[in-house]
């Protein structure tokens, strides 16, 4: 399979970020949430769509 340089770079950055937190998923998520909050960009959180069950009538 041919290597994609962009995908390789993203994986390298992701690996380095995970290593900074000793691969602790809770710490990684907390850091990403902090970065999201500190960015100042609006964050859209969409509620799940309500799926109605057919009534049969």
PDB file with one MODEL, atoms N, CA, C and O in Angstrom:
MODEL        1
ATOM      1  N   UNK A   1       0.835  -1.174   0.000  1.00  0.00           N
ATOM      2  CA  UNK A   1       0.000   0.000   0.000  1.00  0.00           C
ATOM      3  C   UNK A   1       0.887   1.247   0.000  1.00  0.00           C
ATOM      4  O   UNK A   1       1.874   1.313   0.732  1.00  0.00           O
ATOM      5  N   UNK A   2       0.536   2.213  -0.809  1.00  0.00           N
ATOM      6  CA  UNK A   2       1.305   3.443  -0.916  1.00  0.00           C
ATOM      7  C   UNK A   2       1.094   4.311   0.324  1.00  0.00           C
ATOM      8  O   UNK A   2      -0.024   4.451   0.820  1.00  0.00           O
ATOM      9  N   UNK A   3       2.183   4.885   0.806  1.00  0.00           N
ATOM     10  CA  UNK A   3       2.135   5.732   1.987  1.00  0.00           C
ATOM     11  C   UNK A   3       1.694   7.142   1.619  1.00  0.00           C
ATOM     12  O   UNK A   3       2.181   7.716   0.645  1.00  0.00           O
ATOM     13  N   UNK A   4       0.773   7.699   2.400  1.00  0.00           N
ATOM     14  CA  UNK A   4       0.293   9.062   2.189  1.00  0.00           C
ATOM     15  C   UNK A   4       1.011   9.964   3.193  1.00  0.00           C
ATOM     16  O   UNK A   4       0.886   9.749   4.399  1.00  0.00           O
ATOM     17  N   UNK A   5       1.760  10.967   2.727  1.00  0.00           N
ATOM     18  CA  UNK A   5       2.539  11.803   3.643  1.00  0.00           C
ATOM     19  C   UNK A   5       1.675  12.586   4.633  1.00  0.00           C
ATOM     20  O   UNK A   5       2.112  12.839   5.756  1.00  0.00           O
ATOM     21  N   UNK A   6       0.477  12.970   4.247  1.00  0.00           N
ATOM     22  CA  UNK A   6      -0.396  13.714   5.159  1.00  0.00           C
ATOM     23  C   UNK A   6      -0.882  12.795   6.277  1.00  0.00           C
ATOM     24  O   UNK A   6      -0.874  13.174   7.448  1.00  0.00           O
ATOM     25  N   UNK A   7      -1.301  11.595   5.910  1.00  0.00           N
ATOM     26  CA  UNK A   7      -1.750  10.626   6.915  1.00  0.00           C
ATOM     27  C   UNK A   7      -0.594  10.270   7.844  1.00  0.00           C
ATOM     28  O   UNK A   7      -0.783  10.162   9.055  1.00  0.00           O
ATOM     29  N   UNK A   8       0.591  10.089   7.289  1.00  0.00           N
ATOM     30  CA  UNK A   8       1.769   9.779   8.100  1.00  0.00           C
ATOM     31  C   UNK A   8       2.056  10.897   9.102  1.00  0.00           C
ATOM     32  O   UNK A   8       2.389  10.625  10.256  1.00  0.00           O
ATOM     33  N   UNK A   9       1.931  12.139   8.671  1.00  0.00           N
ATOM     34  CA  UNK A   9       2.184  13.277   9.560  1.00  0.00           C
ATOM     35  C   UNK A   9       1.141  13.344  10.675  1.00  0.00           C
ATOM     36  O   UNK A   9       1.484  13.589  11.832  1.00  0.00           O
ATOM     37  N   UNK A  10      -0.125  13.128  10.332  1.00  0.00           N
ATOM     38  CA  UNK A  10      -1.190  13.139  11.343  1.00  0.00           C
ATOM     39  C   UNK A  10      -0.942  12.039  12.373  1.00  0.00           C
ATOM     40  O   UNK A  10      -1.089  12.266  13.574  1.00  0.00           O
ATOM     41  N   UNK A  11      -0.571  10.863  11.911  1.00  0.00           N
ATOM     42  CA  UNK A  11      -0.297   9.754  12.833  1.00  0.00           C
ATOM     43  C   UNK A  11       0.894  10.057  13.735  1.00  0.00           C
ATOM     44  O   UNK A  11       0.891   9.704  14.914  1.00  0.00           O
ATOM     45  N   UNK A  12       1.901  10.704  13.187  1.00  0.00           N
ATOM     46  CA  UNK A  12       3.088  11.063  13.961  1.00  0.00           C
ATOM     47  C   UNK A  12       2.728  12.066  15.058  1.00  0.00           C
ATOM     48  O   UNK A  12       3.170  11.929  16.199  1.00  0.00           O
ATOM     49  N   UNK A  13       1.929  13.068  14.714  1.00  0.00           N
ATOM     50  CA  UNK A  13       1.510  14.081  15.691  1.00  0.00           C
ATOM     51  C   UNK A  13       0.627  13.442  16.758  1.00  0.00           C
ATOM     52  O   UNK A  13       0.779  13.721  17.947  1.00  0.00           O
ATOM     53  N   UNK A  14      -0.296  12.583  16.328  1.00  0.00           N
ATOM     54  CA  UNK A  14      -1.192  11.902  17.272  1.00  0.00           C
ATOM     55  C   UNK A  14      -0.394  11.020  18.234  1.00  0.00           C
ATOM     56  O   UNK A  14      -0.682  10.985  19.430  1.00  0.00           O
ATOM     57  N   UNK A  15       0.587  10.324  17.722  1.00  0.00           N
ATOM     58  CA  UNK A  15       1.434   9.467  18.552  1.00  0.00           C
ATOM     59  C   UNK A  15       2.211  10.296  19.571  1.00  0.00           C
ATOM     60  O   UNK A  15       2.298   9.918  20.739  1.00  0.00           O
ATOM     61  N   UNK A  16       2.773  11.420  19.137  1.00  0.00           N
ATOM     62  CA  UNK A  16       3.533  12.287  20.044  1.00  0.00           C
ATOM     63  C   UNK A  16       2.624  12.857  21.132  1.00  0.00           C
ATOM     64  O   UNK A  16       3.018  12.944  22.295  1.00  0.00           O
ATOM     65  N   UNK A  17       1.410  13.243  20.749  1.00  0.00           N
ATOM     66  CA  UNK A  17       0.457  13.790  21.722  1.00  0.00           C
ATOM     67  C   UNK A  17       0.092  12.725  22.752  1.00  0.00           C
ATOM     68  O   UNK A  17       0.054  13.015  23.948  1.00  0.00           O
ATOM     69  N   UNK A  18      -0.174  11.515  22.314  1.00  0.00           N
ATOM     70  CA  UNK A  18      -0.517  10.431  23.235  1.00  0.00           C
ATOM     71  C   UNK A  18       0.657  10.111  24.161  1.00  0.00           C
ATOM     72  O   UNK A  18       0.457   9.842  25.346  1.00  0.00           O
ATOM     73  N   UNK A  19       1.858  10.137  23.636  1.00  0.00           N
ATOM     74  CA  UNK A  19       3.046   9.843  24.438  1.00  0.00           C
ATOM     75  C   UNK A  19       3.243  10.884  25.539  1.00  0.00           C
ATOM     76  O   UNK A  19       3.715  10.555  26.628  1.00  0.00           O
ATOM     77  N   UNK A  20       2.882  12.144  25.258  1.00  0.00           N
ATOM     78  CA  UNK A  20       3.006  13.206  26.275  1.00  0.00           C
ATOM     79  C   UNK A  20       2.193  12.880  27.520  1.00  0.00           C
ATOM     80  O   UNK A  20       2.548  13.299  28.622  1.00  0.00           O
ATOM     81  N   UNK A  21       1.102  12.135  27.352  1.00  0.00           N
ATOM     82  CA  UNK A  21       0.213  11.811  28.459  1.00  0.00           C
ATOM     83  C   UNK A  21       0.313  10.342  28.853  1.00  0.00           C
ATOM     84  O   UNK A  21      -0.590   9.795  29.487  1.00  0.00           O
ATOM     85  N   UNK A  22       1.416   9.714  28.473  1.00  0.00           N
ATOM     86  CA  UNK A  22       1.672   8.312  28.798  1.00  0.00           C
ATOM     87  C   UNK A  22       0.512   7.417  28.361  1.00  0.00           C
ATOM     88  O   UNK A  22       0.181   6.438  29.029  1.00  0.00           O
ATOM     89  N   UNK A  23      -0.093   7.768  27.238  1.00  0.00           N
ATOM     90  CA  UNK A  23      -1.177   7.001  26.614  1.00  0.00           C
ATOM     91  C   UNK A  23      -2.403   6.853  27.527  1.00  0.00           C
ATOM     92  O   UNK A  23      -3.175   5.904  27.391  1.00  0.00           O
ATOM     93  N   UNK A  24      -2.569   7.806  28.461  1.00  0.00           N
ATOM     94  CA  UNK A  24      -3.732   7.813  29.363  1.00  0.00           C
ATOM     95  C   UNK A  24      -4.879   8.524  28.646  1.00  0.00           C
ATOM     96  O   UNK A  24      -4.848   9.739  28.454  1.00  0.00           O
ATOM     97  N   UNK A  25      -5.889   7.749  28.256  1.00  0.00           N
ATOM     98  CA  UNK A  25      -6.982   8.290  27.452  1.00  0.00           C
ATOM     99  C   UNK A  25      -7.724   9.421  28.158  1.00  0.00           C
ATOM    100  O   UNK A  25      -8.120  10.392  27.513  1.00  0.00           O
ATOM    101  N   UNK A  26      -7.915   9.312  29.463  1.00  0.00           N
ATOM    102  CA  UNK A  26      -8.598  10.376  30.208  1.00  0.00           C
ATOM    103  C   UNK A  26      -7.808  11.675  30.147  1.00  0.00           C
ATOM    104  O   UNK A  26      -8.387  12.745  29.959  1.00  0.00           O
ATOM    105  N   UNK A  27      -6.500  11.591  30.301  1.00  0.00           N
ATOM    106  CA  UNK A  27      -5.653  12.781  30.256  1.00  0.00           C
ATOM    107  C   UNK A  27      -5.616  13.373  28.848  1.00  0.00           C
ATOM    108  O   UNK A  27      -5.609  14.594  28.689  1.00  0.00           O
ATOM    109  N   UNK A  28      -5.591  12.524  27.838  1.00  0.00           N
ATOM    110  CA  UNK A  28      -5.588  12.992  26.446  1.00  0.00           C
ATOM    111  C   UNK A  28      -6.886  13.735  26.158  1.00  0.00           C
ATOM    112  O   UNK A  28      -6.864  14.822  25.581  1.00  0.00           O
ATOM    113  N   UNK A  29      -8.019  13.153  26.556  1.00  0.00           N
ATOM    114  CA  UNK A  29      -9.322  13.794  26.318  1.00  0.00           C
ATOM    115  C   UNK A  29      -9.431  15.108  27.072  1.00  0.00           C
ATOM    116  O   UNK A  29      -9.938  16.090  26.531  1.00  0.00           O
ATOM    117  N   UNK A  30      -8.961  15.140  28.316  1.00  0.00           N
ATOM    118  CA  UNK A  30      -9.005  16.374  29.098  1.00  0.00           C
ATOM    119  C   UNK A  30      -8.188  17.467  28.418  1.00  0.00           C
ATOM    120  O   UNK A  30      -8.610  18.623  28.377  1.00  0.00           O
ATOM    121  N   UNK A  31      -7.029  17.109  27.890  1.00  0.00           N
ATOM    122  CA  UNK A  31      -6.195  18.092  27.193  1.00  0.00           C
ATOM    123  C   UNK A  31      -6.880  18.603  25.931  1.00  0.00           C
ATOM    124  O   UNK A  31      -6.851  19.801  25.649  1.00  0.00           O
ATOM    125  N   UNK A  32      -7.492  17.704  25.174  1.00  0.00           N
ATOM    126  CA  UNK A  32      -8.174  18.123  23.947  1.00  0.00           C
ATOM    127  C   UNK A  32      -9.368  19.020  24.258  1.00  0.00           C
ATOM    128  O   UNK A  32      -9.619  19.988  23.541  1.00  0.00           O
ATOM    129  N   UNK A  33     -10.104  18.706  25.321  1.00  0.00           N
ATOM    130  CA  UNK A  33     -11.234  19.554  25.720  1.00  0.00           C
ATOM    131  C   UNK A  33     -10.748  20.930  26.164  1.00  0.00           C
ATOM    132  O   UNK A  33     -11.391  21.938  25.871  1.00  0.00           O
ATOM    133  N   UNK A  34      -9.616  20.979  26.870  1.00  0.00           N
ATOM    134  CA  UNK A  34      -9.044  22.256  27.301  1.00  0.00           C
ATOM    135  C   UNK A  34      -8.624  23.079  26.088  1.00  0.00           C
ATOM    136  O   UNK A  34      -8.889  24.280  26.030  1.00  0.00           O
ATOM    137  N   UNK A  35      -7.971  22.439  25.120  1.00  0.00           N
ATOM    138  CA  UNK A  35      -7.560  23.146  23.903  1.00  0.00           C
ATOM    139  C   UNK A  35      -8.779  23.667  23.150  1.00  0.00           C
ATOM    140  O   UNK A  35      -8.761  24.776  22.617  1.00  0.00           O
ATOM    141  N   UNK A  36      -9.840  22.857  23.109  1.00  0.00           N
ATOM    142  CA  UNK A  36     -11.072  23.258  22.436  1.00  0.00           C
ATOM    143  C   UNK A  36     -11.665  24.488  23.116  1.00  0.00           C
ATOM    144  O   UNK A  36     -12.091  25.429  22.446  1.00  0.00           O
ATOM    145  N   UNK A  37     -11.693  24.479  24.451  1.00  0.00           N
ATOM    146  CA  UNK A  37     -12.246  25.591  25.218  1.00  0.00           C
ATOM    147  C   UNK A  37     -11.396  26.848  25.051  1.00  0.00           C
ATOM    148  O   UNK A  37     -11.932  27.943  24.876  1.00  0.00           O
ATOM    149  N   UNK A  38     -10.074  26.693  25.103  1.00  0.00           N
ATOM    150  CA  UNK A  38      -9.158  27.832  25.013  1.00  0.00           C
ATOM    151  C   UNK A  38      -9.054  28.413  23.611  1.00  0.00           C
ATOM    152  O   UNK A  38      -8.551  29.523  23.441  1.00  0.00           O
ATOM    153  N   UNK A  39      -9.522  27.680  22.603  1.00  0.00           N
ATOM    154  CA  UNK A  39      -9.361  28.135  21.220  1.00  0.00           C
ATOM    155  C   UNK A  39     -10.203  29.362  20.910  1.00  0.00           C
ATOM    156  O   UNK A  39      -9.845  30.161  20.044  1.00  0.00           O
ATOM    157  N   UNK A  40     -11.324  29.518  21.616  1.00  0.00           N
ATOM    158  CA  UNK A  40     -12.198  30.652  21.351  1.00  0.00           C
ATOM    159  C   UNK A  40     -13.138  30.437  20.183  1.00  0.00           C
ATOM    160  O   UNK A  40     -13.965  31.300  19.884  1.00  0.00           O
ATOM    161  N   UNK A  41     -13.023  29.302  19.521  1.00  0.00           N
ATOM    162  CA  UNK A  41     -13.905  28.999  18.398  1.00  0.00           C
ATOM    163  C   UNK A  41     -15.218  28.430  18.930  1.00  0.00           C
ATOM    164  O   UNK A  41     -15.217  27.685  19.910  1.00  0.00           O
ATOM    165  N   UNK A  42     -16.326  28.771  18.297  1.00  0.00           N
ATOM    166  CA  UNK A  42     -17.592  28.195  18.755  1.00  0.00           C
ATOM    167  C   UNK A  42     -17.623  26.687  18.489  1.00  0.00           C
ATOM    168  O   UNK A  42     -17.160  26.215  17.451  1.00  0.00           O
ATOM    169  N   UNK A  43     -18.169  25.957  19.431  1.00  0.00           N
ATOM    170  CA  UNK A  43     -18.268  24.510  19.299  1.00  0.00           C
ATOM    171  C   UNK A  43     -19.746  24.152  19.215  1.00  0.00           C
ATOM    172  O   UNK A  43     -20.537  24.530  20.079  1.00  0.00           O
ATOM    173  N   UNK A  44     -20.105  23.431  18.184  1.00  0.00           N
ATOM    174  CA  UNK A  44     -21.491  23.026  17.985  1.00  0.00           C
ATOM    175  C   UNK A  44     -21.659  21.621  18.536  1.00  0.00           C
ATOM    176  O   UNK A  44     -20.924  20.705  18.167  1.00  0.00           O
ATOM    177  N   UNK A  45     -22.611  21.462  19.402  1.00  0.00           N
ATOM    178  CA  UNK A  45     -22.924  20.156  19.956  1.00  0.00           C
ATOM    179  C   UNK A  45     -24.353  19.825  19.561  1.00  0.00           C
ATOM    180  O   UNK A  45     -25.301  20.444  20.045  1.00  0.00           O
ATOM    181  N   UNK A  46     -24.496  18.869  18.701  1.00  0.00           N
ATOM    182  CA  UNK A  46     -25.822  18.514  18.205  1.00  0.00           C
ATOM    183  C   UNK A  46     -26.406  17.381  19.039  1.00  0.00           C
ATOM    184  O   UNK A  46     -25.731  16.406  19.370  1.00  0.00           O
ATOM    185  N   UNK A  47     -27.687  17.546  19.366  1.00  0.00           N
ATOM    186  CA  UNK A  47     -28.374  16.493  20.089  1.00  0.00           C
ATOM    187  C   UNK A  47     -28.711  15.372  19.116  1.00  0.00           C
ATOM    188  O   UNK A  47     -28.920  15.619  17.928  1.00  0.00           O
ATOM    189  N   UNK A  48     -28.764  14.146  19.615  1.00  0.00           N
ATOM    190  CA  UNK A  48     -29.126  13.032  18.728  1.00  0.00           C
ATOM    191  C   UNK A  48     -30.539  13.218  18.185  1.00  0.00           C
ATOM    192  O   UNK A  48     -31.419  13.746  18.865  1.00  0.00           O
ATOM    193  N   UNK A  49     -30.733  12.778  16.960  1.00  0.00           N
ATOM    194  CA  UNK A  49     -32.059  12.860  16.352  1.00  0.00           C
ATOM    195  C   UNK A  49     -32.977  11.832  17.014  1.00  0.00           C
ATOM    196  O   UNK A  49     -32.582  10.694  17.268  1.00  0.00           O
ATOM    197  N   UNK A  50     -34.193  12.254  17.283  1.00  0.00           N
ATOM    198  CA  UNK A  50     -35.184  11.365  17.856  1.00  0.00           C
ATOM    199  C   UNK A  50     -35.712  10.462  16.753  1.00  0.00           C
ATOM    200  O   UNK A  50     -36.240  10.936  15.747  1.00  0.00           O
ATOM    201  N   UNK A  51     -35.566   9.178  16.947  1.00  0.00           N
ATOM    202  CA  UNK A  51     -36.053   8.222  15.952  1.00  0.00           C
ATOM    203  C   UNK A  51     -37.375   7.659  16.445  1.00  0.00           C
ATOM    204  O   UNK A  51     -37.436   6.967  17.461  1.00  0.00           O
ATOM    205  N   UNK A  52     -38.414   7.964  15.717  1.00  0.00           N
ATOM    206  CA  UNK A  52     -39.739   7.491  16.090  1.00  0.00           C
ATOM    207  C   UNK A  52     -39.965   6.088  15.551  1.00  0.00           C
ATOM    208  O   UNK A  52     -39.602   5.774  14.417  1.00  0.00           O
ATOM    209  N   UNK A  53     -40.567   5.255  16.379  1.00  0.00           N
ATOM    210  CA  UNK A  53     -40.894   3.899  15.958  1.00  0.00           C
ATOM    211  C   UNK A  53     -42.221   3.941  15.207  1.00  0.00           C
ATOM    212  O   UNK A  53     -43.126   4.682  15.590  1.00  0.00           O
ATOM    213  N   UNK A  54     -42.341   3.159  14.152  1.00  0.00           N
ATOM    214  CA  UNK A  54     -43.622   3.128  13.440  1.00  0.00           C
ATOM    215  C   UNK A  54     -44.730   2.597  14.355  1.00  0.00           C
ATOM    216  O   UNK A  54     -44.524   1.664  15.132  1.00  0.00           O
ATOM    217  N   UNK A  55     -45.899   3.213  14.241  1.00  0.00           N
ATOM    218  CA  UNK A  55     -47.018   2.824  15.107  1.00  0.00           C
ATOM    219  C   UNK A  55     -47.818   1.670  14.527  1.00  0.00           C
ATOM    220  O   UNK A  55     -48.574   1.017  15.246  1.00  0.00           O
ATOM    221  N   UNK A  56     -47.663   1.418  13.266  1.00  0.00           N
ATOM    222  CA  UNK A  56     -48.390   0.329  12.640  1.00  0.00           C
ATOM    223  C   UNK A  56     -49.771   0.715  12.167  1.00  0.00           C
ATOM    224  O   UNK A  56     -50.521  -0.134  11.687  1.00  0.00           O
ATOM    225  N   UNK A  57     -50.121   1.978  12.294  1.00  0.00           N
ATOM    226  CA  UNK A  57     -51.455   2.380  11.829  1.00  0.00           C
ATOM    227  C   UNK A  57     -51.367   3.248  10.613  1.00  0.00           C
ATOM    228  O   UNK A  57     -52.393   3.678  10.085  1.00  0.00           O
TER     229      UNK A  57
ENDMDL
END
